[in-house]
Amino acid sequence: MTAAHRPPWFPPAPPAREDCVLRDMLDSRARRFPDRLCARFEDGTTLTYAECLAQTRAVAAALRAHGVRKGDRVFAWLPSGKPMVLSWFAINYLGAVYVPLNTAYKGAVLGHVVDAAAGAVMIAHPGLADRLQGLDLKHLKTVITDFAQLERGDATTLGALEPVEHWDIQSIIYTSGTTGPSKGVLSPYLQGYTTAAVNYGYMGEDEGILVNLPMFHVGGTSSITCALLRSGSFYLVDGFSTTRFWDQVREGGCTTTSGLIGVMAAFLAKAEPRPDDRDSPIKYITMFPVNEDTIAFAQRFGFDYLTGFNMTEVSTPLMTDMNAPPDGSCGWPRTGMHCRLVDEHDIEVPRGSIGELIVRSDTPWSMNAGYDGLPEATARAWRNGWFHTGDLFRQDEAGKYYFVDRLKDTIRRRGENISSFEVENAVRQHPDVDEVVVVGVQNEVAEQDVLAVIKTKPGRTLDNAGLIAFLEPRLAYFMIPRYVRVVDSIPKTETNKARKVVFRDEGITADTWDRDKAGIRLRREKL
């Protein structure tokens, strides 16, 4: 990445302790800005920095009375709100490890995660605790459902606490588990700082950020971390709302948001234009992806944008310039990051070819410290001294990186590797298509064919044969779906990413249309 492509907010290393370690961040901000707004919540409550520190210390004291010490794993199983924030802050204040749980977890998935993290103490919403009944949990001893009891902790009993270091583990955040059991990502404090400073480093001193990503997601925690880093404020809401988004931005005086991921920007762009579209404090937003539609959205509402690439295990290794052109690029490696595209043997592929993105950092502890309790998975991911992302990219002659697909989402058809991402982009251009996911399904000869699962726009009906004709000039013949299935909705993760595994597991259903059976055969053009 050249100096011309290096946005000015990329963080220096190492940061001061008060800008990296959460306990020190809270102590320093409360000392310097006691009356400054720190947090706002949907129920109308607010916290100044002094109030936030006092209440964090009270909850920390109560957790200490339950036996929590530095290095212990403590579960936080709560919706986004003040109790979740104070739980996180208090856990880290003690030097313990924050383990947030997805509020949708239940059954075997819940049991797997709770047992894998091996925590003894859990703070849970009373409406969730019943899901623990019947699970064989070897380590969990205490479940606290009365948060008011924690708020009554006596902070004077805390005494001197062991110091917390940049390289200590701050959190264990579990991956989505869409292609296998969820894995706990061990994240040091320095990784949390770096992700925040890169993703939202354009935030100015004392600015506000709207946080609508969940607290068990790196987007939720890193955006709040950046608010603290900038001695600013965060407005935490329980999930993304198309109808409430702009009102929330104005209520919180937010100059940015925790990010618009996937279809979030598209949902907002569908709203009817209003005279006050540009009447908001929003200055800039990190969006994934950036295309013609998202650029039109940014211009309509009058903010700057950028994009890049991140995952729970890393710290945004790729980032574009501000207001980059809609070429589908994720940008260049940021300062201090090294990136390569390699084949299955870790041999670098030629420029322009598709390979797996592998990364490493000049700064120790600025990426994950492995997968909790999974030494073999950690060794596979970190083999040869590089972290393997499991994502396929290509690189152009200018050095920019372009996402192609998840390695596990790539479809193999008759010797050809097909990017589900590229097929989805083409299908999405059809005027009747609202949402689409593309997966590989087994065919009669034990290989794969392409299935497109489509949700149509309201009031529209999809002509399947017409879709194929639409795609013929846009895709190689072998990439055009053989199967088309129209559904009422496409299930999403909590961060609005499509749950592809649902349709991959269901395969060919009774309502799936087969173009081969419809007599539509596509073959390579003979030259």
C-alpha positions as CSV (number, residue, x, y, z in Angstrom):
1,M,0.0,0.0,0.0
2,T,1.5,3.3,-1.0
3,A,1.5,6.5,1.0
4,A,-1.1,7.9,-1.4
5,H,-3.4,5.0,-0.4
6,R,-2.9,5.3,3.3
7,P,-5.8,7.1,5.1
8,P,-4.5,9.2,8.0
9,W,-6.4,7.4,10.8
10,F,-4.5,4.1,10.6
11,P,-3.2,3.6,14.2
12,P,0.4,3.9,15.3
13,A,1.7,1.1,17.5
14,P,1.8,0.5,20.3
15,P,-0.9,2.7,21.8
16,A,-0.9,4.0,25.3
17,R,-2.5,1.7,27.9
18,E,-5.4,4.3,28.4
19,D,-6.3,4.0,24.7
20,C,-6.2,0.2,24.6
21,V,-7.0,-1.5,27.9
22,L,-10.6,-1.0,28.8
23,R,-10.1,-0.5,32.5
24,D,-7.6,2.2,31.9
25,M,-9.7,3.8,29.2
26,L,-12.7,4.2,31.6
27,D,-10.5,5.4,34.5
28,S,-8.8,8.0,32.3
29,R,-11.9,9.3,30.6
30,A,-13.8,9.6,33.9
31,R,-10.9,11.5,35.3
32,R,-10.5,13.9,32.3
33,F,-14.2,14.2,31.2
34,P,-16.4,13.3,34.2
35,D,-19.5,15.1,32.9
36,R,-19.1,14.3,29.2
37,L,-21.8,12.0,27.7
38,C,-20.5,8.5,27.3
39,A,-23.6,6.3,26.6
40,R,-27.2,6.6,25.5
41,F,-29.7,3.8,25.4
42,E,-33.1,3.2,23.7
43,D,-35.0,3.5,26.9
44,G,-33.8,7.1,27.3
45,T,-31.2,6.5,30.0
46,T,-27.8,8.1,29.6
47,L,-24.4,7.8,31.3
48,T,-21.7,10.4,31.7
49,Y,-18.1,9.0,31.9
50,A,-18.1,9.5,35.7
51,E,-21.5,7.6,36.0
52,C,-20.3,4.9,33.7
53,L,-17.1,4.3,35.7
54,A,-19.0,4.3,39.0
55,Q,-21.6,1.8,37.8
56,T,-19.0,-0.4,36.1
57,R,-17.1,-0.6,39.4
58,A,-20.2,-1.5,41.3
59,V,-21.0,-4.4,38.9
60,A,-17.4,-5.4,39.0
61,A,-17.5,-5.6,42.8
62,A,-20.6,-7.8,42.7
63,L,-18.9,-10.1,40.2
64,R,-15.8,-10.2,42.4
65,A,-18.0,-11.3,45.3
66,H,-19.2,-14.2,43.0
67,G,-15.5,-15.2,42.8
68,V,-14.6,-13.7,39.4
69,R,-10.9,-13.0,39.1
70,K,-8.5,-11.9,36.3
71,G,-8.4,-14.4,33.5
72,D,-11.8,-16.0,34.3
73,R,-14.3,-16.4,31.5
74,V,-17.6,-14.8,32.2
75,F,-20.7,-15.1,30.0
76,A,-22.9,-12.1,29.1
77,W,-26.2,-13.4,27.6
78,L,-28.3,-10.2,27.3
79,P,-29.8,-8.1,24.6
80,S,-28.1,-4.8,23.6
81,G,-28.7,-2.3,26.3
82,K,-27.3,-0.8,29.5
83,P,-27.0,-4.2,31.4
84,M,-25.0,-5.7,28.5
85,V,-22.6,-2.8,28.3
86,L,-22.0,-2.6,32.1
87,S,-21.6,-6.4,32.2
88,W,-18.9,-6.2,29.5
89,F,-17.2,-3.2,31.1
90,A,-17.2,-4.8,34.6
91,I,-15.9,-8.2,33.3
92,N,-13.0,-6.5,31.7
93,Y,-12.5,-4.1,34.6
94,L,-11.6,-7.1,36.7
95,G,-9.3,-8.4,34.0
96,A,-11.7,-11.3,33.3
97,V,-12.6,-12.4,29.8
98,Y,-15.8,-11.2,28.2
99,V,-17.7,-14.0,26.5
100,P,-20.9,-12.6,24.9
101,L,-23.5,-15.1,23.7
102,N,-25.8,-14.8,20.8
103,T,-29.3,-14.3,22.2
104,A,-30.7,-16.7,19.5
105,Y,-28.6,-19.6,20.9
106,K,-30.6,-22.6,22.2
107,G,-30.3,-26.4,22.4
108,A,-27.1,-28.1,21.3
109,V,-25.6,-25.0,19.9
110,L,-26.0,-23.2,23.2
111,G,-24.6,-26.2,25.1
112,H,-21.6,-26.5,22.8
113,V,-20.6,-22.8,23.3
114,V,-21.1,-22.7,27.0
115,D,-19.2,-25.9,27.6
116,A,-16.4,-24.9,25.2
117,A,-15.7,-21.6,26.9
118,A,-15.7,-23.3,30.3
119,G,-16.9,-20.3,32.2
120,A,-18.3,-20.7,35.7
121,V,-20.3,-17.5,35.9
122,M,-23.0,-16.2,33.5
123,I,-25.0,-13.0,33.5
124,A,-28.3,-13.8,31.7
125,H,-31.5,-12.2,30.8
126,P,-34.3,-13.9,32.8
127,G,-36.2,-14.6,29.6
128,L,-33.2,-16.7,28.3
129,A,-32.1,-18.6,31.4
130,D,-34.7,-21.4,30.9
131,R,-32.9,-22.5,27.8
132,L,-30.1,-23.8,30.0
133,Q,-32.4,-26.4,31.5
134,G,-31.6,-30.0,30.5
135,L,-28.2,-29.1,29.1
136,D,-25.2,-31.1,30.4
137,L,-23.0,-28.1,31.4
138,K,-19.8,-29.2,33.1
139,H,-18.3,-25.8,34.1
140,L,-21.2,-23.4,34.6
141,K,-21.9,-22.9,38.3
142,T,-23.6,-19.5,38.7
143,V,-26.3,-17.9,36.6
144,I,-27.2,-14.3,37.5
145,T,-30.5,-13.1,36.2
146,D,-31.1,-10.2,38.6
147,F,-29.0,-7.5,37.1
148,A,-30.2,-5.0,39.7
149,Q,-28.4,-7.2,42.3
150,L,-25.1,-6.6,40.4
151,E,-25.7,-2.9,40.3
152,R,-25.8,-2.8,44.1
153,G,-22.2,-4.0,44.3
154,D,-20.0,-2.1,46.8
155,A,-17.1,-0.6,44.7
156,T,-15.1,0.2,47.9
157,T,-14.4,-3.5,48.2
158,L,-12.5,-3.8,44.9
159,G,-9.2,-2.7,46.3
160,A,-6.1,-3.0,44.2
161,L,-6.6,-4.9,41.0
162,E,-4.0,-6.8,38.9
163,P,-2.8,-4.8,35.9
164,V,-4.2,-5.8,32.5
165,E,-1.8,-5.8,29.6
166,H,-2.3,-5.1,25.8
167,W,-1.7,-8.8,25.0
168,D,-4.1,-10.2,27.6
169,I,-7.3,-11.8,26.2
170,Q,-10.2,-9.3,26.3
171,S,-12.9,-11.4,24.8
172,I,-13.9,-14.7,23.2
173,I,-16.4,-14.0,20.4
174,Y,-17.9,-17.0,18.7
175,T,-18.0,-17.3,14.9
176,S,-21.3,-17.8,13.2
177,G,-20.8,-21.6,12.8
178,T,-22.6,-21.6,9.4
179,T,-20.2,-24.2,8.0
180,G,-19.5,-26.1,11.2
181,P,-19.5,-25.8,15.0
182,S,-18.9,-22.3,16.3
183,K,-15.3,-21.5,17.2
184,G,-14.3,-19.1,20.0
185,V,-11.9,-16.5,18.8
186,L,-9.4,-15.4,21.4
187,S,-9.1,-11.6,21.0
188,P,-6.4,-9.6,22.8
189,Y,-7.0,-6.0,23.9
190,L,-4.7,-4.8,21.2
191,Q,-6.8,-6.5,18.5
192,G,-9.9,-4.7,19.8
193,Y,-8.1,-1.4,19.8
194,T,-6.7,-1.9,16.3
195,T,-10.0,-2.9,14.8
196,A,-11.8,0.1,16.3
197,A,-9.1,2.6,15.2
198,V,-9.1,1.3,11.6
199,N,-12.8,0.8,11.1
200,Y,-13.9,4.0,12.8
201,G,-10.7,6.0,13.0
202,Y,-12.3,8.9,11.1
203,M,-14.3,9.7,14.2
204,G,-13.4,13.0,15.8
205,E,-12.9,13.9,19.5
206,D,-16.3,13.8,21.4
207,E,-18.3,12.7,18.4
208,G,-21.1,10.1,18.6
209,I,-21.6,6.7,17.0
210,L,-24.9,4.8,16.5
211,V,-24.3,1.1,17.4
212,N,-26.9,-1.2,15.9
213,L,-24.8,-4.3,15.5
214,P,-25.1,-6.8,18.4
215,M,-22.7,-6.9,21.3
216,F,-21.7,-10.5,20.5
217,H,-20.4,-9.3,17.2
218,V,-17.0,-7.6,16.6
219,G,-18.9,-4.7,14.9
220,G,-20.7,-3.9,18.1
221,T,-17.8,-4.1,20.5
222,S,-15.3,-2.3,18.2
223,S,-17.6,0.6,17.5
224,I,-18.1,1.2,21.3
225,T,-14.4,0.8,21.8
226,C,-13.8,3.6,19.2
227,A,-16.3,5.9,21.1
228,L,-14.2,5.4,24.2
229,L,-11.0,5.9,22.3
230,R,-12.2,9.3,20.9
231,S,-13.7,10.2,24.4
232,G,-17.0,10.4,22.6
233,S,-20.4,8.8,23.0
234,F,-22.3,5.8,21.7
235,Y,-26.0,5.3,21.2
236,L,-26.7,1.6,21.6
237,V,-29.9,0.3,20.1
238,D,-31.1,-3.3,20.0
239,G,-30.8,-4.1,16.3
240,F,-30.9,-2.4,12.9
241,S,-34.2,-0.7,12.1
242,T,-35.0,0.7,8.6
243,T,-37.8,2.9,9.9
244,R,-36.0,4.2,13.0
245,F,-32.4,4.5,11.7
246,W,-32.4,8.3,10.8
247,D,-34.4,9.2,13.9
248,Q,-31.8,7.3,16.0
249,V,-28.9,9.1,14.3
250,R,-30.5,12.5,15.1
251,E,-31.4,11.5,18.7
252,G,-27.9,10.5,19.4
253,G,-26.1,13.3,17.5
254,C,-24.2,10.5,15.7
255,T,-21.6,11.4,13.1
256,T,-21.3,7.7,12.1
257,T,-22.7,4.3,12.8
258,S,-21.3,0.8,13.5
259,G,-21.5,0.0,9.8
260,L,-24.0,-0.8,7.1
261,I,-23.5,-4.5,6.3
262,G,-25.1,-6.5,3.5
263,V,-28.6,-5.3,2.7
264,M,-28.8,-2.6,5.4
265,A,-28.0,0.3,3.0
266,A,-30.3,-1.2,0.4
267,F,-33.2,-1.2,2.8
268,L,-32.6,2.4,3.8
269,A,-32.2,3.4,0.1
270,K,-35.7,2.1,-0.6
271,A,-37.4,4.7,1.6
272,E,-39.2,7.4,-0.2
273,P,-37.1,10.6,-0.5
274,R,-37.8,13.3,2.1
275,P,-36.9,17.0,2.3
276,D,-34.8,16.3,5.4
277,D,-32.7,13.4,3.9
278,R,-29.5,15.5,4.3
279,D,-30.6,17.0,7.6
280,S,-28.6,14.6,9.9
281,P,-25.3,14.7,11.7
282,I,-23.9,11.7,9.8
283,K,-20.6,12.5,8.2
284,Y,-19.2,9.1,7.2
285,I,-20.1,5.4,7.2
286,T,-18.2,2.2,6.7
287,M,-20.2,0.1,4.3
288,F,-19.8,-3.4,3.0
289,P,-20.1,-3.7,0.0
290,V,-19.7,-0.5,-2.0
291,N,-21.5,-0.5,-5.4
292,E,-23.4,1.9,-7.6
293,D,-26.5,1.6,-5.3
294,T,-24.6,2.3,-2.1
295,I,-22.8,5.3,-3.7
296,A,-26.2,6.8,-4.8
297,F,-27.4,6.2,-1.2
298,A,-24.4,8.1,0.2
299,Q,-24.8,11.0,-2.2
300,R,-28.6,11.2,-1.4
301,F,-28.0,11.5,2.3
302,G,-24.7,13.5,2.0
303,F,-22.0,11.4,3.8
304,D,-18.6,10.1,3.0
305,Y,-18.0,6.3,2.8
306,L,-15.3,3.7,2.7
307,T,-15.1,0.0,2.7
308,G,-12.7,-2.8,3.3
309,F,-12.5,-6.4,4.6
310,N,-12.7,-7.7,8.1
311,M,-13.6,-10.8,10.1
312,T,-13.7,-11.7,13.8
313,E,-10.2,-13.2,13.7
314,V,-8.3,-10.2,12.2
315,S,-8.4,-6.4,12.4
316,T,-9.4,-5.0,9.0
317,P,-6.3,-5.8,7.0
318,L,-7.8,-4.3,3.8
319,M,-9.2,-0.8,3.5
320,T,-10.1,1.6,0.6
321,D,-9.6,5.3,0.4
322,M,-12.5,7.5,1.4
323,N,-15.2,7.7,-1.3
324,A,-13.5,5.0,-3.5
325,P,-15.0,4.2,-6.9
326,P,-17.6,1.4,-7.1
327,D,-15.2,-1.2,-8.6
328,G,-15.9,-3.9,-6.1
329,S,-12.5,-3.5,-4.5
330,C,-11.8,-4.0,-0.8
331,G,-8.8,-1.7,-1.2
332,W,-5.1,-2.2,-0.2
333,P,-3.4,-3.7,2.9
334,R,-3.4,-1.1,5.6
335,T,-0.3,0.2,7.3
336,G,1.5,-2.6,9.2
337,M,-0.3,-5.4,7.4
338,H,1.1,-7.9,4.9
339,C,-1.3,-9.8,2.6
340,R,-0.8,-12.6,0.0
341,L,-3.0,-14.7,-2.2
342,V,-2.0,-18.4,-2.2
343,D,-3.0,-21.8,-3.5
344,E,-3.8,-24.8,-1.3
345,H,0.0,-25.3,-0.7
346,D,0.5,-21.7,0.4
347,I,2.3,-20.9,-2.9
348,E,1.6,-17.4,-4.1
349,V,-0.7,-17.2,-7.1
350,P,0.1,-14.9,-10.1
351,R,-1.4,-11.4,-10.1
352,G,-4.9,-11.6,-11.4
353,S,-5.5,-15.2,-10.3
354,I,-7.8,-16.3,-7.5
355,G,-6.2,-17.4,-4.2
356,E,-6.9,-17.6,-0.5
357,L,-6.1,-14.4,1.4
358,I,-3.5,-14.9,4.1
359,V,-2.4,-12.1,6.4
360,R,0.1,-11.2,9.1
361,S,0.8,-8.0,11.1
362,D,3.9,-6.1,12.1
363,T,2.3,-5.5,15.5
364,P,2.1,-8.5,17.8
365,W,-1.3,-9.3,19.3
366,S,-3.2,-7.1,16.8
367,M,-5.0,-10.2,15.5
368,N,-6.5,-13.3,17.1
369,A,-4.5,-15.4,19.5
370,G,-6.1,-18.6,18.2
371,Y,-9.3,-20.6,18.6
372,D,-10.2,-21.4,22.2
373,G,-9.5,-25.0,23.1
374,L,-8.9,-25.9,19.5
375,P,-5.1,-26.3,18.9
376,E,-5.5,-28.2,15.6
377,A,-7.8,-25.5,14.1
378,T,-5.5,-22.8,15.4
379,A,-2.5,-24.6,13.8
380,R,-4.3,-24.9,10.5
381,A,-5.4,-21.3,10.4
382,W,-1.9,-20.0,11.4
383,R,0.2,-22.4,9.4
384,N,3.5,-21.1,8.0
385,G,3.3,-18.0,10.1
386,W,0.3,-16.5,8.3
387,F,-3.3,-16.4,9.3
388,H,-5.5,-18.1,6.6
389,T,-8.8,-16.2,6.2
390,G,-10.7,-18.9,4.3
391,D,-11.7,-16.2,1.8
392,L,-10.8,-16.1,-1.9
393,F,-9.6,-12.9,-3.5
394,R,-7.9,-11.7,-6.7
395,Q,-5.6,-8.8,-7.0
396,D,-5.4,-6.3,-10.0
397,E,-2.4,-4.7,-11.5
398,A,-2.7,-1.7,-9.3
399,G,-2.5,-4.0,-6.2
400,K,-6.1,-3.7,-5.1
401,Y,-7.8,-6.7,-3.6
402,Y,-11.2,-8.0,-4.8
403,F,-13.3,-10.4,-2.8
404,V,-14.4,-13.4,-4.8
405,D,-16.0,-15.9,-2.4
406,R,-15.8,-17.8,0.8
407,L,-13.5,-20.8,0.2
408,K,-16.3,-23.1,1.5
409,D,-18.9,-21.3,-0.6
410,T,-17.1,-21.9,-3.8
411,I,-19.1,-24.2,-6.1
412,R,-17.2,-26.9,-8.1
413,R,-19.0,-27.8,-11.3
414,R,-17.4,-30.1,-13.9
415,G,-13.9,-28.9,-13.2
416,E,-14.8,-25.2,-12.9
417,N,-14.7,-23.2,-9.7
418,I,-17.7,-20.9,-9.5
419,S,-17.9,-17.9,-7.2
420,S,-21.3,-17.7,-5.5
421,F,-20.6,-14.1,-4.8
422,E,-20.3,-13.3,-8.6
423,V,-23.4,-15.2,-9.5
424,E,-25.4,-13.5,-6.8
425,N,-24.2,-10.1,-8.1
426,A,-25.5,-10.9,-11.6
427,V,-28.8,-12.4,-10.4
428,R,-29.4,-9.4,-8.2
429,Q,-29.4,-7.1,-11.3
430,H,-32.7,-8.7,-12.5
431,P,-35.6,-6.2,-12.1
432,D,-37.8,-8.8,-10.2
433,V,-35.1,-9.9,-7.7
434,D,-35.0,-8.4,-4.2
435,E,-32.6,-10.8,-2.5
436,V,-30.6,-13.9,-3.6
437,V,-28.3,-16.5,-2.3
438,V,-26.4,-19.0,-4.4
439,V,-25.2,-22.4,-3.2
440,G,-23.9,-25.6,-4.6
441,V,-26.1,-28.7,-4.5
442,Q,-25.2,-32.3,-5.4
443,N,-26.3,-33.5,-8.8
444,E,-26.8,-37.0,-10.3
445,V,-23.0,-37.5,-10.9
446,A,-21.8,-36.6,-7.4
447,E,-20.6,-33.2,-8.3
448,Q,-22.4,-29.8,-7.9
449,D,-24.8,-27.7,-9.7
450,V,-25.8,-24.1,-9.0
451,L,-28.9,-23.3,-7.0
452,A,-30.2,-19.7,-6.8
453,V,-32.6,-19.0,-4.0
454,I,-34.5,-15.8,-4.7
455,K,-36.9,-13.5,-2.8
456,T,-38.8,-11.4,-5.3
457,K,-39.6,-7.7,-5.0
458,P,-43.1,-7.0,-3.6
459,G,-45.8,-7.5,-6.2
460,R,-43.4,-9.1,-8.7
461,T,-43.4,-12.7,-10.1
462,L,-40.2,-14.3,-11.4
463,D,-40.2,-15.9,-14.8
464,N,-37.5,-18.6,-14.4
465,A,-36.8,-19.0,-18.0
466,G,-36.6,-15.3,-18.4
467,L,-34.1,-15.1,-15.6
468,I,-31.8,-17.6,-17.5
469,A,-32.1,-15.5,-20.6
470,F,-31.2,-12.4,-18.6
471,L,-28.1,-14.1,-17.2
472,E,-26.7,-15.6,-20.4
473,P,-25.0,-12.3,-21.5
474,R,-23.8,-11.7,-18.0
475,L,-22.3,-14.9,-16.9
476,A,-20.2,-17.8,-18.2
477,Y,-22.5,-20.6,-19.3
478,F,-21.2,-22.9,-16.5
479,M,-22.0,-20.3,-13.8
480,I,-25.7,-19.9,-14.7
481,P,-28.0,-21.6,-12.2
482,R,-29.5,-24.9,-13.1
483,Y,-31.9,-24.6,-10.2
484,V,-34.1,-21.7,-9.1
485,R,-36.2,-21.6,-6.0
486,V,-38.4,-18.7,-5.0
487,V,-39.0,-18.2,-1.3
488,D,-40.9,-15.7,0.9
489,S,-37.8,-14.8,2.9
490,I,-34.2,-15.5,3.3
491,P,-33.1,-16.1,6.9
492,K,-30.4,-13.8,8.2
493,T,-27.8,-13.8,10.9
494,E,-27.9,-11.0,13.5
495,T,-25.7,-8.9,11.3
496,N,-28.0,-9.3,8.2
497,K,-25.9,-11.8,6.4
498,A,-27.8,-14.6,4.6
499,R,-27.8,-18.0,6.3
500,K,-26.7,-20.0,3.2
501,V,-26.3,-23.2,5.2
502,V,-30.1,-23.5,5.4
503,F,-30.5,-23.8,1.7
504,R,-27.4,-25.9,1.2
505,D,-28.7,-28.4,3.7
506,E,-32.2,-28.5,2.2
507,G,-30.8,-29.0,-1.3
508,I,-33.4,-29.6,-4.1
509,T,-36.9,-29.2,-2.7
510,A,-40.3,-29.9,-4.3
511,D,-40.7,-26.2,-5.2
512,T,-37.3,-26.0,-7.0
513,W,-37.4,-25.3,-10.7
514,D,-34.9,-27.3,-12.9
515,R,-33.9,-25.6,-16.2
516,D,-32.6,-29.0,-17.5
517,K,-36.0,-30.5,-17.1
518,A,-37.5,-27.4,-18.7
519,G,-35.4,-28.1,-21.8
520,I,-33.0,-25.2,-21.4
521,R,-29.4,-26.5,-22.0
522,L,-26.4,-24.3,-21.9
523,R,-23.1,-25.3,-23.5
524,R,-19.8,-23.8,-24.2
525,E,-19.7,-21.6,-27.3
526,K,-17.5,-23.2,-30.0
527,L,-15.1,-20.8,-31.5
